[in-house]
Amino acid sequence: MSLQIGQQAPDFNLPSHLDREVRLSDYRGRNVVLAFFPLAFTPT
């Protein structure tokens, strides 16, 4: 999957660090930055 600048990302949900479900659509209309780190290289 690839997105173009300005194209809306598909909605998805993930568990938060508080064990609550968070959906991308919960932040619709707001700027969102997603960062993914492999477990072995997670910054401390």
C-alpha distance matrix in Angstrom:
0.0 3.8 6.9 10.3 13.4 15.0 12.1 12.4 10.1 10.1 13.3 13.8 17.0 18.4 22.1 23.8 26.4 28.9 27.6 26.5 23.3 21.4 18.8 16.7 18.4 21.7 21.1 20.2 21.9 22.3 20.7 18.6 17.9 16.0 17.1 16.2 19.0 19.7 22.8 25.1 24.3 24.5 26.8 30.2
3.8 0.0 3.8 6.8 10.0 12.0 9.7 10.9 9.3 10.7 14.1 15.2 18.5 19.9 23.5 24.7 27.2 29.8 28.9 27.7 24.6 22.2 19.6 16.9 18.5 21.7 20.4 19.3 20.5 20.7 18.8 17.2 16.4 15.1 16.4 16.3 19.2 20.4 23.8 25.9 24.6 24.7 26.5 30.0
6.9 3.8 0.0 3.7 6.6 8.3 6.1 7.8 7.1 9.6 13.0 14.9 18.2 19.9 23.5 24.4 27.0 29.4 28.8 27.3 24.1 21.3 18.5 15.3 16.6 19.7 18.1 16.6 17.3 17.7 16.0 14.9 14.7 14.3 16.2 16.9 20.2 22.0 25.3 27.5 25.9 25.6 27.0 30.3
10.3 6.8 3.7 0.0 3.8 6.1 5.3 8.5 9.4 12.3 15.7 17.9 21.2 23.0 26.5 27.0 29.5 31.9 31.6 29.9 26.9 23.8 21.0 17.5 18.4 21.4 19.3 17.4 17.3 17.9 16.0 15.8 15.7 16.1 18.1 19.3 22.5 24.7 28.0 30.0 28.1 27.7 28.8 32.1
13.4 10.0 6.6 3.8 0.0 3.8 5.5 8.6 10.1 13.6 16.5 18.8 21.7 23.4 26.6 26.6 29.0 31.3 31.4 29.6 26.9 23.5 20.9 17.2 18.0 20.5 17.9 16.0 15.3 15.5 13.4 13.8 14.0 15.2 17.4 19.3 22.6 25.1 28.3 30.4 28.0 27.4 28.0 31.2
15.0 12.0 8.3 6.1 3.8 0.0 3.8 6.4 9.1 12.6 15.1 17.9 20.8 22.9 26.1 26.0 28.7 30.6 30.7 28.5 25.7 22.3 19.4 15.7 15.7 18.3 15.7 13.3 12.2 13.1 11.8 12.9 14.1 15.7 18.5 20.7 24.2 26.9 29.8 32.2 30.0 28.9 29.5 32.4
12.1 9.7 6.1 5.3 5.5 3.8 0.0 3.8 6.4 9.4 12.4 15.3 18.6 21.0 24.5 24.9 27.9 29.7 29.4 27.2 24.0 20.8 17.7 14.2 14.2 17.3 15.3 12.8 12.8 14.1 13.2 13.5 14.8 15.5 18.4 20.1 23.7 26.1 29.0 31.5 29.7 28.7 29.7 32.7
12.4 10.9 7.8 8.5 8.6 6.4 3.8 0.0 3.8 6.5 8.9 12.1 15.3 17.9 21.4 21.9 25.1 26.6 26.2 23.8 20.6 17.4 14.1 10.7 10.4 13.7 12.1 9.6 10.4 12.0 11.7 11.7 13.5 14.0 17.3 18.9 22.6 25.0 27.6 30.5 28.9 27.6 28.7 31.5
10.1 9.3 7.1 9.4 10.1 9.1 6.4 3.8 0.0 3.8 6.4 9.0 12.3 14.7 18.2 19.0 22.2 23.9 23.3 21.2 17.9 15.0 11.8 8.6 9.5 12.8 11.6 10.2 11.9 12.7 12.0 10.7 11.9 11.5 14.6 15.7 19.4 21.6 24.1 27.1 25.8 24.5 25.9 28.7
10.1 10.7 9.6 12.3 13.6 12.6 9.4 6.5 3.8 0.0 3.8 6.5 10.2 13.1 16.8 18.3 21.7 23.2 22.0 19.8 16.2 13.9 10.4 8.2 8.7 12.4 12.4 11.1 13.7 14.8 14.7 13.1 14.4 13.3 16.2 16.6 20.3 22.0 24.2 27.4 26.6 25.3 27.2 29.8
13.3 14.1 13.0 15.7 16.5 15.1 12.4 8.9 6.4 3.8 0.0 3.8 7.1 10.4 13.9 15.5 19.1 20.1 18.8 16.4 12.8 10.5 6.9 5.5 5.9 9.3 10.2 9.6 13.0 13.9 14.4 12.6 14.3 13.1 16.1 16.6 20.2 21.9 23.6 27.1 26.4 24.7 26.6 28.8
13.8 15.2 14.9 17.9 18.8 17.9 15.3 12.1 9.0 6.5 3.8 0.0 3.8 6.9 10.6 12.6 16.2 17.4 15.7 13.7 10.1 8.4 5.7 5.8 7.7 10.0 11.4 12.0 15.5 15.6 15.8 13.2 14.2 12.2 14.7 14.5 17.8 19.3 20.6 24.1 23.9 22.1 24.3 26.4
17.0 18.5 18.2 21.2 21.7 20.8 18.6 15.3 12.3 10.2 7.1 3.8 0.0 3.8 7.0 9.3 13.0 13.9 12.0 10.0 6.4 5.4 4.2 6.4 8.6 9.5 11.5 13.1 16.7 16.4 16.7 13.9 14.8 12.6 14.8 14.4 17.3 18.7 19.3 23.0 23.1 20.9 23.1 24.7
18.4 19.9 19.9 23.0 23.4 22.9 21.0 17.9 14.7 13.1 10.4 6.9 3.8 0.0 3.8 6.4 9.7 11.1 9.3 8.3 5.7 5.5 6.6 8.7 11.6 11.7 13.2 15.5 18.9 17.8 17.7 14.4 14.5 11.8 13.2 12.4 14.7 15.9 16.1 19.8 20.1 17.8 20.0 21.4
22.1 23.5 23.5 26.5 26.6 26.1 24.5 21.4 18.2 16.8 13.9 10.6 7.0 3.8 0.0 3.8 6.7 7.7 5.5 5.4 4.5 6.0 8.8 11.4 14.0 13.2 14.9 17.8 21.0 19.6 19.6 16.3 16.3 13.8 14.7 13.9 15.5 16.5 15.8 19.6 20.1 17.4 19.5 20.3
23.8 24.7 24.4 27.0 26.6 26.0 24.9 21.9 19.0 18.3 15.5 12.6 9.3 6.4 3.8 0.0 3.8 5.2 5.2 5.3 6.0 6.2 9.7 11.7 14.4 12.8 13.9 17.3 20.1 18.1 18.0 14.8 14.8 12.8 13.6 13.5 15.0 16.6 15.7 19.3 19.3 16.1 17.6 18.0
26.4 27.2 27.0 29.5 29.0 28.7 27.9 25.1 22.2 21.7 19.1 16.2 13.0 9.7 6.7 3.8 0.0 3.8 5.5 7.4 9.4 9.9 13.4 15.1 18.0 16.1 16.9 20.4 22.9 20.5 20.1 16.9 16.3 14.4 14.3 14.0 14.7 16.1 14.5 17.8 17.9 14.5 15.6 15.4
28.9 29.8 29.4 31.9 31.3 30.6 29.7 26.6 23.9 23.2 20.1 17.4 13.9 11.1 7.7 5.2 3.8 0.0 3.8 5.5 8.7 10.0 13.7 16.1 18.3 15.9 17.3 20.9 23.4 21.3 21.5 18.7 18.8 17.2 17.7 17.7 18.5 19.9 18.2 21.4 21.7 18.2 19.2 18.6
27.6 28.9 28.8 31.6 31.4 30.7 29.4 26.2 23.3 22.0 18.8 15.7 12.0 9.3 5.5 5.2 5.5 3.8 0.0 3.8 6.7 9.2 12.8 15.7 17.8 15.9 17.9 21.1 24.1 22.5 22.8 19.8 20.0 17.9 18.4 17.8 18.8 19.7 18.0 21.5 22.2 19.2 20.8 20.5
26.5 27.7 27.3 29.9 29.6 28.5 27.2 23.8 21.2 19.8 16.4 13.7 10.0 8.3 5.4 5.3 7.4 5.5 3.8 0.0 3.8 6.4 9.9 13.1 14.6 12.6 14.9 18.0 21.1 19.8 20.7 18.0 18.8 17.2 18.5 18.4 20.1 21.4 20.3 23.9 24.3 21.2 22.7 22.8
23.3 24.6 24.1 26.9 26.9 25.7 24.0 20.6 17.9 16.2 12.8 10.1 6.4 5.7 4.5 6.0 9.4 8.7 6.7 3.8 0.0 3.8 6.6 10.1 11.6 10.3 12.9 15.6 19.0 18.1 19.0 16.3 17.4 15.6 17.3 17.2 19.4 20.7 20.3 24.0 24.3 21.5 23.3 23.9
21.4 22.2 21.3 23.8 23.5 22.3 20.8 17.4 15.0 13.9 10.5 8.4 5.4 5.5 6.0 6.2 9.9 10.0 9.2 6.4 3.8 0.0 3.8 6.7 8.6 7.2 9.3 12.2 15.4 14.4 15.2 12.6 13.9 12.6 14.9 15.4 18.0 20.0 20.0 23.8 23.5 20.6 22.1 23.1
18.8 19.6 18.5 21.0 20.9 19.4 17.7 14.1 11.8 10.4 6.9 5.7 4.2 6.6 8.8 9.7 13.4 13.7 12.8 9.9 6.6 3.8 0.0 3.8 5.3 5.3 7.7 9.6 13.2 12.9 13.9 11.6 13.5 12.3 15.2 15.9 19.0 21.0 21.7 25.4 24.9 22.4 23.9 25.4
16.7 16.9 15.3 17.5 17.2 15.7 14.2 10.7 8.6 8.2 5.5 5.8 6.4 8.7 11.4 11.7 15.1 16.1 15.7 13.1 10.1 6.7 3.8 0.0 3.8 5.3 5.7 7.0 10.4 10.1 10.7 8.5 10.7 10.0 13.4 14.6 18.2 20.6 21.8 25.3 24.4 22.0 23.3 25.2
18.4 18.5 16.6 18.4 18.0 15.7 14.2 10.4 9.5 8.7 5.9 7.7 8.6 11.6 14.0 14.4 18.0 18.3 17.8 14.6 11.6 8.6 5.3 3.8 0.0 3.8 5.2 5.0 8.8 9.7 11.5 10.5 13.4 13.4 17.0 18.4 22.0 24.3 25.6 29.1 28.2 25.8 27.0 28.7
21.7 21.7 19.7 21.4 20.5 18.3 17.3 13.7 12.8 12.4 9.3 10.0 9.5 11.7 13.2 12.8 16.1 15.9 15.9 12.6 10.3 7.2 5.3 5.3 3.8 0.0 3.8 5.8 9.1 9.2 11.5 10.5 13.6 13.9 17.3 19.0 22.3 24.9 25.7 29.2 28.2 25.4 26.3 27.6
21.1 20.4 18.1 19.3 17.9 15.7 15.3 12.1 11.6 12.4 10.2 11.4 11.5 13.2 14.9 13.9 16.9 17.3 17.9 14.9 12.9 9.3 7.7 5.7 5.2 3.8 0.0 3.8 6.3 5.5 7.7 7.3 10.7 12.0 15.6 17.9 21.3 24.2 25.3 28.6 27.2 24.5 25.0 26.4
20.2 19.3 16.6 17.4 16.0 13.3 12.8 9.6 10.2 11.1 9.6 12.0 13.1 15.5 17.8 17.3 20.4 20.9 21.1 18.0 15.6 12.2 9.6 7.0 5.0 5.8 3.8 0.0 3.8 5.5 8.1 8.8 12.4 13.8 17.6 19.9 23.5 26.4 27.9 31.1 29.6 27.2 27.8 29.6
21.9 20.5 17.3 17.3 15.3 12.2 12.8 10.4 11.9 13.7 13.0 15.5 16.7 18.9 21.0 20.1 22.9 23.4 24.1 21.1 19.0 15.4 13.2 10.4 8.8 9.1 6.3 3.8 0.0 3.8 6.9 9.1 12.8 15.1 18.9 21.6 25.2 28.3 30.0 33.0 31.2 28.7 28.9 30.7
22.3 20.7 17.7 17.9 15.5 13.1 14.1 12.0 12.7 14.8 13.9 15.6 16.4 17.8 19.6 18.1 20.5 21.3 22.5 19.8 18.1 14.4 12.9 10.1 9.7 9.2 5.5 5.5 3.8 0.0 3.8 6.3 10.0 12.7 16.2 19.3 22.7 26.0 27.6 30.5 28.4 25.8 25.7 27.4
20.7 18.8 16.0 16.0 13.4 11.8 13.2 11.7 12.0 14.7 14.4 15.8 16.7 17.7 19.6 18.0 20.1 21.5 22.8 20.7 19.0 15.2 13.9 10.7 11.5 11.5 7.7 8.1 6.9 3.8 0.0 3.8 6.9 10.1 13.4 16.7 20.0 23.5 25.3 27.9 25.6 23.2 23.0 24.9
18.6 17.2 14.9 15.8 13.8 12.9 13.5 11.7 10.7 13.1 12.6 13.2 13.9 14.4 16.3 14.8 16.9 18.7 19.8 18.0 16.3 12.6 11.6 8.5 10.5 10.5 7.3 8.8 9.1 6.3 3.8 0.0 3.8 6.5 10.0 13.1 16.4 19.9 21.6 24.4 22.2 19.8 19.9 22.0
17.9 16.4 14.7 15.7 14.0 14.1 14.8 13.5 11.9 14.4 14.3 14.2 14.8 14.5 16.3 14.8 16.3 18.8 20.0 18.8 17.4 13.9 13.5 10.7 13.4 13.6 10.7 12.4 12.8 10.0 6.9 3.8 0.0 3.8 6.6 10.1 13.2 16.8 18.7 21.2 18.8 16.6 16.6 19.0
16.0 15.1 14.3 16.1 15.2 15.7 15.5 14.0 11.5 13.3 13.1 12.2 12.6 11.8 13.8 12.8 14.4 17.2 17.9 17.2 15.6 12.6 12.3 10.0 13.4 13.9 12.0 13.8 15.1 12.7 10.1 6.5 3.8 0.0 3.8 6.6 10.1 13.4 15.4 18.1 16.1 14.1 14.8 17.4
17.1 16.4 16.2 18.1 17.4 18.5 18.4 17.3 14.6 16.2 16.1 14.7 14.8 13.2 14.7 13.6 14.3 17.7 18.4 18.5 17.3 14.9 15.2 13.4 17.0 17.3 15.6 17.6 18.9 16.2 13.4 10.0 6.6 3.8 0.0 3.8 6.6 10.2 12.4 14.7 12.4 10.6 11.4 14.4
16.2 16.3 16.9 19.3 19.3 20.7 20.1 18.9 15.7 16.6 16.6 14.5 14.4 12.4 13.9 13.5 14.0 17.7 17.8 18.4 17.2 15.4 15.9 14.6 18.4 19.0 17.9 19.9 21.6 19.3 16.7 13.1 10.1 6.6 3.8 0.0 3.8 6.8 9.2 11.8 10.2 8.9 10.9 14.0
19.0 19.2 20.2 22.5 22.6 24.2 23.7 22.6 19.4 20.3 20.2 17.8 17.3 14.7 15.5 15.0 14.7 18.5 18.8 20.1 19.4 18.0 19.0 18.2 22.0 22.3 21.3 23.5 25.2 22.7 20.0 16.4 13.2 10.1 6.6 3.8 0.0 3.8 6.2 8.2 6.4 5.5 8.1 11.4
19.7 20.4 22.0 24.7 25.1 26.9 26.1 25.0 21.6 22.0 21.9 19.3 18.7 15.9 16.5 16.6 16.1 19.9 19.7 21.4 20.7 20.0 21.0 20.6 24.3 24.9 24.2 26.4 28.3 26.0 23.5 19.9 16.8 13.4 10.2 6.8 3.8 0.0 3.8 5.5 5.4 6.2 9.7 12.6
22.8 23.8 25.3 28.0 28.3 29.8 29.0 27.6 24.1 24.2 23.6 20.6 19.3 16.1 15.8 15.7 14.5 18.2 18.0 20.3 20.3 20.0 21.7 21.8 25.6 25.7 25.3 27.9 30.0 27.6 25.3 21.6 18.7 15.4 12.4 9.2 6.2 3.8 0.0 3.8 5.5 5.3 9.1 11.0
25.1 25.9 27.5 30.0 30.4 32.2 31.5 30.5 27.1 27.4 27.1 24.1 23.0 19.8 19.6 19.3 17.8 21.4 21.5 23.9 24.0 23.8 25.4 25.3 29.1 29.2 28.6 31.1 33.0 30.5 27.9 24.4 21.2 18.1 14.7 11.8 8.2 5.5 3.8 0.0 3.8 5.8 9.0 10.8
24.3 24.6 25.9 28.1 28.0 30.0 29.7 28.9 25.8 26.6 26.4 23.9 23.1 20.1 20.1 19.3 17.9 21.7 22.2 24.3 24.3 23.5 24.9 24.4 28.2 28.2 27.2 29.6 31.2 28.4 25.6 22.2 18.8 16.1 12.4 10.2 6.4 5.4 5.5 3.8 0.0 3.8 6.2 8.9
24.5 24.7 25.6 27.7 27.4 28.9 28.7 27.6 24.5 25.3 24.7 22.1 20.9 17.8 17.4 16.1 14.5 18.2 19.2 21.2 21.5 20.6 22.4 22.0 25.8 25.4 24.5 27.2 28.7 25.8 23.2 19.8 16.6 14.1 10.6 8.9 5.5 6.2 5.3 5.8 3.8 0.0 3.8 6.4
26.8 26.5 27.0 28.8 28.0 29.5 29.7 28.7 25.9 27.2 26.6 24.3 23.1 20.0 19.5 17.6 15.6 19.2 20.8 22.7 23.3 22.1 23.9 23.3 27.0 26.3 25.0 27.8 28.9 25.7 23.0 19.9 16.6 14.8 11.4 10.9 8.1 9.7 9.1 9.0 6.2 3.8 0.0 3.8
30.2 30.0 30.3 32.1 31.2 32.4 32.7 31.5 28.7 29.8 28.8 26.4 24.7 21.4 20.3 18.0 15.4 18.6 20.5 22.8 23.9 23.1 25.4 25.2 28.7 27.6 26.4 29.6 30.7 27.4 24.9 22.0 19.0 17.4 14.4 14.0 11.4 12.6 11.0 10.8 8.9 6.4 3.8 0.0
